[in-house]
């Protein structure tokens, strides 16, 4: 991993793209509750990941940040799968 700054950018861009795609491209024919639920879950994921990045007193920083990066990939994949089911 290059830096914390780049990890934060990855989180912001990835989850931002998911929100943008869902809000603009997905048409559920009047029932927006599913779209809103995915957007809310994406925002909650963003908050959780940023809070984990800002955690102080981490013993092994490299492993900690690599775990956050892996969690981002996992959560983004899950969110895209939910979008595809709509």
C-alpha positions in Angstrom: 0.0 0.0 0.0 1.4 3.4 -1.0 -0.2 5.7 1.6 -3.1 6.4 3.9 -4.1 9.3 1.6 -4.4 6.9 -1.4 -6.5 4.4 0.6 -8.9 7.2 1.6 -9.1 8.3 -2.0 -9.8 4.6 -3.1 -12.6 4.4 -0.5 -14.1 7.7 -1.6 -14.0 7.1 -5.3 -15.1 3.4 -5.1 -18.1 4.1 -2.9 -18.9 7.4 -4.6 -19.1 5.6 -7.9 -21.4 3.0 -6.5 -23.7 5.7 -5.1 -23.6 7.7 -8.4 -24.4 4.6 -10.5 -27.3 3.5 -8.3 -28.8 7.0 -8.1 -28.6 7.7 -11.8 -28.8 4.4 -13.7 -31.0 2.0 -11.7 -34.7 2.3 -12.4 -36.9 0.3 -10.1 -40.2 1.6 -11.5 -41.4 3.8 -8.6 -40.1 1.8 -5.7 -37.0 3.7 -4.5 -36.8 2.0 -1.1 -34.3 -0.6 -2.5 -32.1 2.1 -4.0 -32.2 4.1 -0.9 -31.3 1.1 1.2 -28.2 0.4 -1.0 -27.2 4.1 -0.8 -27.6 4.1 3.0 -25.5 0.9 3.3 -22.8 2.4 1.1 -22.7 5.5 3.3 -22.5 3.4 6.4 -19.7 1.4 4.9 -17.8 4.6 4.1 -18.2 5.8 7.7 -17.0 2.5 9.1 -13.9 2.3 6.9 -12.8 5.9 7.5 -13.2 5.3 11.2 -11.0 2.3 11.0 -8.4 4.3 9.1 -8.4 6.9 11.8 -8.0 4.4 14.6 -5.0 5.4 16.8 -2.6 3.0 18.5 -2.6 0.3 15.9 0.3 -2.2 16.5 0.9 -3.4 13.0 -0.1 -0.5 10.7 0.7 -2.3 7.4 -1.5 -5.3 8.2 -4.2 -3.0 9.5 -4.4 -0.9 6.4 -4.2 -4.0 4.1 -7.2 -5.5 6.0 -9.1 -2.2 5.4 -8.3 -2.4 1.7 -9.4 -6.0 1.5 -12.6 -5.1 3.4 -13.3 -2.3 0.9 -13.0 -4.7 -2.0 -15.3 -7.2 -0.3 -17.9 -4.6 0.6 -17.8 -3.0 -2.9 -18.3 -6.4 -4.4 -21.3 -7.1 -2.2 -22.9 -3.8 -3.0 -22.4 -4.3 -6.7 -24.0 -7.8 -6.4 -27.0 -6.2 -4.7 -27.3 -3.6 -7.4 -27.3 -6.3 -10.1 -30.2 -8.0 -8.3 -32.4 -4.9 -8.7 
